């Protein structure tokens, strides 16, 4: 949203979390740490929050998903 940071996914085995890092390089900050898989992060148009899809897979046919958001950290 500000052109200085990216939000993206990090994969830890079967777990996927949301992270943020400066575009020009630097330290990556993990923003979510939970039992869900968090996908498709994006800044809200005003840049104040990060939206993502939180998915829980109970088995191959039973999947729960929700749109979630977190406040954008000031890095």
N, C-alpha and C positions, 0 to 999 in steps of 0.2 A: 504494500500500500504506500510506503514512503520511498520506495526505490532503493533503499539501503539494506533491506533484510529479505531473506527468503524463508518460507515455511515449506517443509517437506516431510516425507516419511523416513523413519529409520526402522530397519527390520532386525529383530532379535530372535532368531529361530522362528517359532510360529507366532511371535508377538510383533505387532506393528505399532509404533508410537509416532507422535508428532514432534518435530524439532524445528528450531529456528537458528539461522546463522547470518552473519553479515555477508552481503553480496561480494565484497572485496576480499573475503577470507577472514578467518579468525575462529574463535571458539564457537562450537555448536552447543546450543542449550536444548536439552530435552524438556518438552513442555507437558507431556502426558506420561503418566506411569500408572497403568491400570491393567486389569485382566482382560480388557476388550482390545480389539484391533481397531486402531484409529486411522482412517483413510481420508484422502482428498482434502488436505488442509488448504484454506484460503483466507486471506484477510477480508474483513468486511469493508465495504466501500469507504467508510470513514477511518479505517485503519485501527480502530480501538479494540477489536476482538478478532479471534481466529476461529473460524467455523471448521468443523470436520465431521465425518461420518464415523460413529462408534458402532462397531459390529461385534456381536457375540454369536459364535457358532456352537450350538448345542450338539448338532450332528449334521450329516450331509443334507437333510431335508428340513431342519428346523433352525432358521437363522433369524435373529432379532437385530434390527438396526435402528438408529436414531440420529438425528442431526443434533450436534452438541456445539458448544462454544466455550471459550475461555477468554479472560481478559488478555490483551496483548501485553507481555512484559516489556518494561523499559530497559533495553540493553544498550 
